[in-house]
Amino acid sequence: MRRTLVAGNWKMFGSRALLYEVVDRLQGAGLAKAEVVVCPPFPLLSVAAELLEGSTLRLGAQNLHAAAEGAYTGEVSGAMLREAGCSYVIVGHSERRRAHAETDADVVAKAAAALREGLRPIICVGEDATEREAGRQFAVVERQMAAVSAAIDVAELKSCVLAYEPVWAIGTGHAATPEQAQQIHACLRARLQALDATLAAGVRILYGGSVKAENVRELFAQPDIDGALVGAASLSPGEFAAICRTAEKA
Ligand code: PGA
């Protein structure tokens, strides 16, 4: 059985005040079954770690550098994230692939760096609108997934989380339909199955892209959707708590 996971990707939004509010809401939501991860910007990680101490809520970062340390002004290493209290880190988000020209190889190197530090990478894959219009969505996610499985062995892949985030659904208000998402999730599950049956049964595949309280129930009802990576709705304490409560029942 895969434990439903909801991760809130704050992107470059939020504040200390919002953090207090979100944590307060989540702690009042009586979550026990689902796993919930909050991924605020770097400067809020340490204060979030203090707030989350003793709770079942987990902390995640939104990016890391692939190197252990070095003269990389403005960058953050996996060890620093672990020390700040993170247990998860998002890698390969389409906004980073696009705005920071991160390649499949960069994404894999970051995932490997996270694993070396005992962090669980949430590895994002997904096609853009042009690729979907050309019917290339399966080819794109398979390519992104193949890069990961070529470089990370099965034992380590067990600690990874995958997130299918179609670029055309991110921040647009138009989520993939549950059927569209399920098709890609099933494709990713089949890639995992080809590597190892236990791996395929255990790895969680999240859906991300305009997830809201009103559409999440149907998404979670799909057999290969094991949770959600939530952007905008994770910045609204009530809405995010509602999504997490739905995950409790999934
Ligand atoms: P969204 O973002 O929920 O605002 O569409 C999702 C994401 O980018 O992870």
Residues whose N, C-alpha, C, O or C-beta is under 5 A from the ligand:
A	BS01	PGA	N9 A169 I170 G171 T172 G208 G209 S210 V211 L229 V230 G231 A232 A233
